[in-house]
């Protein structure tokens, strides 16, 4: 009985260690610069113009294009958790374009951004909401 219990605890511990390794936190300062938005809420970010987001951490600003309209917002880094940040509700231009689906998805997602973690693909980062759910995938142009 003790052997079975020890075996079960060993498996639980191993699985716990393995799952914690899959979420590698990244210092949000590494986001500095321009990134293409590749995926939003699990969907490929397709638009007439390549959607992008530019982080200016020293200025506490983000800027970008959601595929049609440009947007701007404030970003505040968390002092204790260096992979966490807060994005204010963005402002944007109000042009109409033929396909606004990706645009609307990006705009609804921006103020949900709350942190960054490593992506399996080393050229990308996952932007996550406050619950750790991946809501946007970005990649250097």
Rosetta blueprint (number, residue, H / E / L):
1 X L
2 X H
3 X H
4 X H
5 X H
6 X H
7 X H
8 X H
9 X H
10 X H
11 X H
12 X H
13 X H
14 X H
15 X H
16 X H
17 X H
18 X H
19 X H
20 X H
21 X H
22 X L
23 X L
24 X L
25 X E
26 X L
27 X L
28 X H
29 X H
30 X H
31 X H
32 X E
33 X E
34 X E
35 X E
36 X E
37 X E
38 X E
39 X E
40 X E
41 X L
42 X L
43 X E
44 X E
45 X L
46 X L
47 X L
48 X L
49 X L
50 X L
51 X L
52 X E
53 X E
54 X E
55 X E
56 X E
57 X H
58 X H
59 X H
60 X L
61 X E
62 X E
63 X E
64 X E
65 X E
66 X L
67 X L
68 X L
69 X L
70 X E
71 X E
72 X E
73 X E
74 X E
75 X E
76 X E
77 X E
78 X L
79 X L
80 X L
81 X L
82 X L
83 X L
84 X E
85 X E
86 X E
87 X E
88 X L
89 X L
90 X L
91 X E
92 X E
93 X L
94 X L
95 X L
96 X L
97 X L
98 X L
99 X L
100 X L
101 X H
102 X H
103 X H
104 X H
105 X H
106 X H
107 X H
108 X H
109 X H
110 X H
111 X L
112 X L
113 X L
114 X L
115 X E
116 X E
117 X E
118 X E
119 X L
120 X L
121 X L
122 X L
123 X L
124 X E
125 X E
126 X E
127 X E
128 X E
129 X L
130 X L
131 X L
132 X L
133 X L
134 X E
135 X E
136 X E
137 X E
138 X E
139 X E
140 X L
141 X L
